[in-house]
Amino acid sequence: MGSLLSKACLNCAAPLPQGGLSCEFCGSSHVVTGDGYQSACPGCGSGNPPHAKHCVQCRARLQLPCPECAADNPLGSRFCHDCTIEFARYRDPHYQVAVNTVPHAEVDARAKAWLEGKWFKARDIEANLEVLERTLFWLPVWRFLAEARGKVQGQTAQTHYRTVKNKRFVKEGDSPGTWVDELDSQPYVVWNDVNRDFEQPVSVVLRASASEGTAPLYAALGEPWTAKVPLRPLDGALGGDDWEAVFEPELAAAAAYRTLRGEATAQLKQTLLEKVSRLDVRYLQPALSLAFYPVWSVLYRYKRKQGTLQLNGSTGAGSGKRISLLTQWLS
């Protein structure tokens, strides 16, 4: 065998010294086979066949099962060779933010315009409406995106029709009447066994905060919250002004990932077949993101009454209870 060339450590990717089999940075030992370098057994240091799953000397595990797709990978792998996730970071979220298109100076005008935008509106809103408070809330939303691939077993329903003969009593005028035969089409359902492969994208969103008072704010976002609003990476802090407030997510990233992944599996069971008896699914290139959406909460006074409305900071759409002619007369 010729001289060994300097190659990268299979555990930390640091370059191996020329002619050496031990990494100077992480201490991992390596062996040389006909296929090149291979990590030695972490338990006893023995060399093993290139694709061995357990050490031939101490039975230690030599391959790393992917937590997403269960594919075996060499010890020290950074990425899964099958579904390409990065083992150490695939549950780390991407932080995003939706652009606020309603500046602070325009909130009062937007609120009055929304309150006036209805038939039977009160005619004295401009004169008697006073905006007391305006607060910009940033609402967190978890989102899970992946390519689902796997096998599903179950049953699907198919409607068929059969012709049946019915009898109907017919009586005209003073005649004694008679029974006549009628043909009718009657539906019936046939359940067919299905066992097939599938591949489709999945997207699941989850409100990240259930704090008191967030329900009308999330309602102002509409559903789905991520469909119509472009997002950009969040590279700074939110809530820098006195009239801004940020709701923090109540779940950690790992817990949110498990919850969303479970929701994605439940969604597949509901959409793939009418009855699912077995579902084996893998999520390729899963991505977790935490996005913050802007919603204005406006507290106003109209004559002797106070009310609250919400403005979607990204779209400008309003929600809440409008002021009508009836309110004007009763105030």
C-alpha positions as CSV (number, residue, x, y, z in Angstrom):
1,M,0.0,0.0,0.0
2,G,1.3,3.5,-0.9
3,S,1.6,6.4,1.5
4,L,-1.6,7.7,3.1
5,L,-2.9,11.0,1.9
6,S,-4.3,13.6,4.2
7,K,-8.1,13.2,4.4
8,A,-10.9,14.6,6.6
9,C,-11.8,13.1,9.9
10,L,-15.2,11.3,9.6
11,N,-16.2,12.6,13.1
12,C,-15.3,16.3,13.0
13,A,-14.2,16.9,9.4
14,A,-10.8,18.2,10.5
15,P,-7.9,17.1,8.1
16,L,-6.1,14.0,9.2
17,P,-2.3,14.2,9.3
18,Q,-0.5,12.6,6.3
19,G,0.2,9.0,7.2
20,G,-1.8,9.2,10.4
21,L,-5.0,7.4,11.4
22,S,-5.9,9.5,14.5
23,C,-7.5,12.9,14.4
24,E,-5.5,15.5,16.3
25,F,-8.6,17.6,17.1
26,C,-11.3,15.1,18.4
27,G,-9.1,12.0,18.9
28,S,-11.2,9.7,16.7
29,S,-9.4,6.6,15.4
30,H,-9.6,5.5,11.8
31,V,-8.8,2.3,9.9
32,V,-8.0,1.9,6.2
33,T,-9.9,-0.6,4.1
34,G,-10.2,-1.2,0.4
35,D,-12.8,1.6,0.3
36,G,-10.6,4.2,2.1
37,Y,-10.9,5.5,5.6
38,Q,-13.4,4.2,8.1
39,S,-14.1,5.1,11.7
40,A,-12.8,2.5,14.2
41,C,-15.1,1.1,16.8
42,P,-15.7,3.7,19.5
43,G,-15.8,1.1,22.2
44,C,-12.6,-1.0,21.5
45,G,-10.9,0.6,18.5
46,S,-11.2,-2.5,16.4
47,G,-11.5,-2.3,12.6
48,N,-14.7,-3.6,11.0
49,P,-16.1,-4.3,7.6
50,P,-17.2,-1.1,5.7
51,H,-20.9,-1.6,6.2
52,A,-20.9,-3.4,9.6
53,K,-23.7,-2.3,11.9
54,H,-22.1,-3.7,15.1
55,C,-18.4,-4.2,16.1
56,V,-17.1,-7.7,15.5
57,Q,-15.2,-7.6,18.8
58,C,-17.4,-5.8,21.4
59,R,-20.8,-5.6,19.6
60,A,-20.9,-1.8,20.0
61,R,-23.2,0.0,17.5
62,L,-21.3,1.3,14.5
63,Q,-24.0,3.2,12.7
64,L,-26.2,6.1,13.6
65,P,-30.0,5.7,13.0
66,C,-31.6,8.8,11.6
67,P,-34.2,10.1,14.0
68,E,-36.5,11.1,11.1
69,C,-36.2,8.3,8.5
70,A,-34.4,5.6,10.5
71,A,-31.7,5.2,7.8
72,D,-28.4,4.0,9.2
73,N,-25.5,6.4,8.9
74,P,-21.8,6.1,9.8
75,L,-20.9,7.3,13.3
76,G,-20.0,10.9,13.3
77,S,-22.2,11.8,10.3
78,R,-23.4,15.4,10.1
79,F,-26.2,14.8,7.6
80,C,-28.4,11.9,6.9
81,H,-27.4,10.3,3.6
82,D,-31.1,9.5,2.9
83,C,-33.4,12.4,4.0
84,T,-30.5,15.0,4.2
85,I,-31.4,16.4,7.7
86,E,-28.6,17.9,9.8
87,F,-28.6,15.8,13.0
88,A,-27.5,18.6,15.4
89,R,-29.7,21.4,14.0
90,Y,-32.7,20.1,12.1
91,R,-35.0,21.0,14.9
92,D,-33.7,24.6,15.2
93,P,-36.3,27.0,13.9
94,H,-35.9,29.6,11.2
95,Y,-37.0,32.9,12.7
96,Q,-39.1,35.0,10.4
97,V,-41.3,38.2,10.5
98,A,-44.1,39.6,8.4
99,V,-43.7,43.2,7.3
100,N,-45.9,45.7,9.1
101,T,-47.6,47.9,6.4
102,V,-49.7,50.0,8.8
103,P,-47.4,52.6,10.4
104,H,-48.1,54.1,13.8
105,A,-49.1,57.4,12.3
106,E,-51.9,55.8,10.1
107,V,-53.5,53.7,12.8
108,D,-56.2,56.2,13.8
109,A,-57.2,56.9,10.2
110,R,-57.3,53.2,9.4
111,A,-59.4,52.5,12.5
112,K,-62.0,55.2,11.7
113,A,-62.2,54.1,8.0
114,W,-62.9,50.5,9.1
115,L,-65.6,51.6,11.6
116,E,-67.3,53.6,8.9
117,G,-67.1,50.9,6.3
118,K,-70.6,49.4,6.7
119,W,-74.2,50.1,5.7
120,F,-76.3,51.8,8.4
121,K,-73.1,53.3,9.8
122,A,-73.3,56.0,12.4
123,R,-73.0,59.5,10.8
124,D,-71.2,61.2,13.7
125,I,-68.1,58.9,14.0
126,E,-65.7,61.6,12.8
127,A,-67.0,64.0,15.4
128,N,-67.4,61.7,18.4
129,L,-64.8,59.0,18.0
130,E,-61.6,59.2,20.1
131,V,-58.8,56.7,19.8
132,L,-57.5,56.1,23.4
133,E,-54.8,53.4,22.9
134,R,-53.1,51.7,20.0
135,T,-50.7,48.8,20.6
136,L,-48.8,46.8,18.0
137,F,-48.7,43.1,19.0
138,W,-46.3,40.6,17.4
139,L,-48.0,37.2,17.4
140,P,-45.8,34.0,17.1
141,V,-46.9,31.2,14.8
142,W,-45.0,27.8,14.5
143,R,-44.9,26.3,11.0
144,F,-43.8,22.8,9.9
145,L,-42.9,22.1,6.2
146,A,-41.8,18.8,4.8
147,E,-42.1,16.3,2.0
148,A,-44.0,13.3,3.3
149,R,-43.2,10.0,1.7
150,G,-44.2,6.5,2.8
151,K,-46.8,3.7,2.5
152,V,-50.5,3.7,3.6
153,Q,-52.8,0.8,4.1
154,G,-56.6,1.1,4.6
155,Q,-59.8,1.3,2.8
156,T,-61.4,3.7,0.4
157,A,-65.2,4.1,-0.3
158,Q,-66.7,3.8,-3.7
159,T,-70.4,4.5,-4.3
160,H,-72.3,2.2,-6.6
161,Y,-76.0,2.2,-7.7
162,R,-78.4,-0.7,-8.2
163,T,-81.8,-0.8,-9.7
164,V,-84.6,-1.8,-7.3
165,K,-88.3,-2.4,-7.9
166,N,-90.7,-0.6,-5.7
167,K,-94.5,-0.7,-5.6
168,R,-96.6,2.5,-5.5
169,F,-100.4,2.8,-5.0
170,V,-102.1,4.9,-7.6
171,K,-105.6,6.1,-7.3
172,E,-107.3,8.4,-9.8
173,G,-110.8,9.9,-9.3
174,D,-113.4,7.3,-8.1
175,S,-111.4,4.3,-9.2
176,P,-110.5,1.8,-6.5
177,G,-106.8,2.3,-7.2
178,T,-104.1,-0.2,-8.0
179,W,-100.4,-1.0,-7.2
180,V,-97.9,-0.3,-9.9
181,D,-94.3,-1.3,-10.2
182,E,-91.6,1.5,-10.3
183,L,-87.9,1.2,-10.9
184,D,-85.6,3.2,-8.7
185,S,-81.8,3.7,-8.4
186,Q,-80.5,3.0,-4.9
187,P,-76.9,3.9,-3.8
188,Y,-74.7,1.6,-1.8
189,V,-71.1,1.8,-0.7
190,V,-68.3,-0.7,-1.4
191,W,-65.1,-0.5,0.7
192,N,-62.0,-1.4,-1.3
193,D,-58.7,-2.4,0.3
194,V,-55.8,-0.1,-0.6
195,N,-52.1,-0.5,-0.1
196,R,-50.1,2.1,-1.9
197,D,-47.1,4.4,-1.8
198,F,-47.5,8.2,-1.5
199,E,-45.5,11.3,-1.7
200,Q,-46.9,14.8,-1.0
201,P,-45.9,18.0,0.7
202,V,-47.3,18.8,4.2
203,S,-47.7,22.1,5.9
204,V,-48.9,22.6,9.5
205,V,-49.3,25.8,11.5
206,L,-49.8,26.2,15.2
207,R,-50.6,29.2,17.3
208,A,-47.5,29.6,19.5
209,S,-49.2,31.5,22.3
210,A,-52.4,30.9,24.2
211,S,-52.0,33.9,26.6
212,E,-55.2,35.7,27.7
213,G,-56.4,38.1,25.1
214,T,-54.6,36.6,22.1
215,A,-57.7,34.9,20.7
216,P,-59.1,38.0,18.9
217,L,-55.6,39.0,17.8
218,Y,-55.0,35.6,16.2
219,A,-58.5,35.8,14.6
220,A,-57.5,39.1,13.0
221,L,-54.7,37.2,11.1
222,G,-57.2,35.0,9.4
223,E,-56.5,31.4,8.4
224,P,-54.2,30.1,7.2
225,W,-52.0,32.8,8.6
226,T,-49.1,32.1,6.3
227,A,-50.9,31.9,3.0
228,K,-51.1,35.6,1.8
229,V,-48.3,37.3,3.8
230,P,-44.7,37.3,2.6
231,L,-42.1,36.6,5.3
232,R,-38.5,37.7,5.7
233,P,-35.8,36.5,8.0
234,L,-35.8,38.0,11.5
235,D,-32.4,39.5,12.0
236,G,-33.1,41.9,14.9
237,A,-35.3,42.4,18.0
238,L,-39.0,43.1,17.9
239,G,-40.9,45.4,20.2
240,G,-38.4,48.3,20.2
241,D,-41.0,51.1,20.8
242,D,-43.2,51.8,23.8
243,W,-46.3,50.9,21.8
244,E,-45.0,47.5,20.6
245,A,-45.4,44.2,22.6
246,V,-44.2,40.7,21.7
247,F,-45.8,37.5,22.7
248,E,-43.2,34.8,23.3
249,P,-43.9,31.2,22.2
250,E,-44.9,28.9,25.0
251,L,-43.3,25.8,23.6
252,A,-39.6,25.2,23.1
253,A,-38.5,24.4,19.6
254,A,-38.0,20.7,20.2
255,A,-41.5,20.4,21.8
256,A,-43.1,22.4,19.0
257,Y,-41.4,20.2,16.4
258,R,-42.8,17.0,18.0
259,T,-46.3,18.6,18.2
260,L,-46.3,19.8,14.6
261,R,-44.9,16.5,13.4
262,G,-47.7,14.7,15.1
263,E,-50.2,17.1,13.6
264,A,-48.8,16.4,10.2
265,T,-49.2,12.7,10.6
266,A,-52.8,13.2,11.8
267,Q,-53.5,15.4,8.8
268,L,-52.2,12.6,6.5
269,K,-54.4,10.0,8.1
270,Q,-57.4,12.3,7.4
271,T,-56.6,13.1,3.8
272,L,-54.9,10.0,2.3
273,L,-57.8,7.4,2.8
274,E,-61.2,7.3,4.3
275,K,-60.1,4.6,6.7
276,V,-56.4,4.2,7.6
277,S,-55.2,1.0,9.3
278,R,-51.5,1.5,8.9
279,L,-49.3,4.5,8.0
280,D,-45.6,4.4,7.6
281,V,-44.3,7.9,6.8
282,R,-41.0,9.7,6.5
283,Y,-40.5,13.5,6.4
284,L,-37.8,14.6,4.0
285,Q,-36.1,17.9,4.6
286,P,-38.3,19.0,7.5
287,A,-38.2,22.7,8.2
288,L,-39.4,24.4,11.4
289,S,-40.0,28.1,11.5
290,L,-41.3,30.6,14.0
291,A,-42.9,33.6,12.4
292,F,-44.1,36.8,14.1
293,Y,-47.1,38.6,12.6
294,P,-48.2,42.2,13.4
295,V,-51.7,43.0,14.7
296,W,-52.8,46.4,16.0
297,S,-55.2,46.5,18.9
298,V,-57.1,49.8,19.0
299,L,-59.1,51.0,22.0
300,Y,-61.5,53.7,21.2
301,R,-64.3,55.7,22.8
302,Y,-67.5,56.6,21.0
303,K,-69.6,59.0,23.1
304,R,-70.1,57.1,26.3
305,K,-69.1,53.7,25.0
306,Q,-65.7,52.1,24.6
307,G,-64.8,49.4,22.2
308,T,-61.8,47.5,20.7
309,L,-60.9,46.6,17.1
310,Q,-58.0,44.8,15.6
311,L,-56.1,45.7,12.4
312,N,-54.0,43.1,10.6
313,G,-50.6,44.9,10.3
314,S,-49.7,43.0,7.1
315,T,-52.9,43.4,5.2
316,G,-54.7,46.3,6.9
317,A,-57.9,44.2,7.3
318,G,-59.9,45.0,10.4
319,S,-62.0,42.8,12.7
320,G,-64.2,43.5,15.7
321,K,-67.6,45.2,16.2
322,R,-68.5,48.2,14.1
323,I,-70.5,51.3,15.1
324,S,-73.9,51.4,13.6
325,L,-76.9,53.7,13.5
326,L,-78.4,51.7,16.4
327,T,-75.3,52.5,18.5
328,Q,-75.6,56.1,17.6
329,W,-79.2,56.3,18.7
330,L,-78.6,54.4,22.0
331,S,-75.5,56.3,23.0
